[in-house]
Every structure is written in C-alpha cells, then in structure tokens.
C-alpha cells in the first residue's frame, strides 16, 4: 500500500478473508503513449515486489532477502506470477526482437532493478508500514471480538479502509527521498 501510494497509484483498502489477504486499488488505465504504458508496468512491478519485501522487514527495519524470496515462492505465488508476466511484457515492449539469451538477461536485470527500487522505498518507510500493520491487526482483533460477542459467528472477512490508511499517512507522510530520480521528477 505504501509503495503503491509513493509511486502514484490511487488509494485502496486492505482486505483479509478466508482465501488470504491483499490490497486493492481501482485503476482506470489510459496509455496515450508507449512510454506511459512502460512506466505503469515498471511501477506495478515495484508494487508487486514490495508486498513480499515489506513482510521480510526485521526489527532494525532492514529487509531479509531470503525471507522475501521464500515468501514470493509460497504465500505470494500469485504476485510472483504477475511479476514474471509483466516483466516479460516489459522486455518485449522495450527491447523487441531480443534473442533468447539477451531476453533472459533482460528479465534478470529487470528483476534486480525493480526489487532493489522497492527495497529502497520499503526500508525508507518501514515505520509507517509497521504502524499500518499494527493498526490493521488491532482493528482485526476488535472486529473478531465484536463478531464473537454479538453473533457468535466467526468473522469471515475484514476490511481496513483507505481512509484509515490515509489517517496514518497524514501523521507520518511517505518518505520520498529514496525514490528513483525519474519518479521524483514525475511527482513534482
């Protein structure tokens, strides 16, 4: 959520249900040029990496690469599938006609580049991410307790609204200092 906001994506909610957890954001896409389309894909790749990266933060607010890779292979397998697909699309758009070896190198380069950029944003905003997680968990606990007390039916889903996220961000704005230079120019 934080990286998505930092990269200019519209706000969305965080939802937890029996099938898993995730953040959403309504995108009304329009790409007047190929540059706009490739910039969207680059930002989207960073957001997809950021979810696993944020889950790997340690107590010193640094990411743990091994935990991140494990998470991408297990709990975030859907995100990893999207990363692979978007990376292939981006390579085909930016470098059409690559041979197999060069195509594979481009995919590896993109993987490293976008994951490193996401790490910068996640680590710079680790305290805000922790505040959002803590607030989400507190709200979830309150809703579970309320559902059990009122209806004796277990809570089937929980939504943490974008308004609550905005309130947390208002108290601790997203740090932009570590954003890639090209993205800083777009924000101004």
Buried (B, 14 or more C-beta within 10 A) or exposed (E): BBBBBBBEBEBBBBBBEEEEBBBBBEEEEEEEEEEEBBBBBBBBBBBBBBBBBBBBBEEEBEBBEEBBBBBBEEBBEEBBEBBEEBBBBBBEEBEEEBEEEEBEBBBEEBBEBBBEBBBBBBBBBBEBBBBBBEBBEEBBEEBEEEBEEEEEEEBEEBBBBBEBBEEBBEEBEBBBEBBBEEBEEEEE
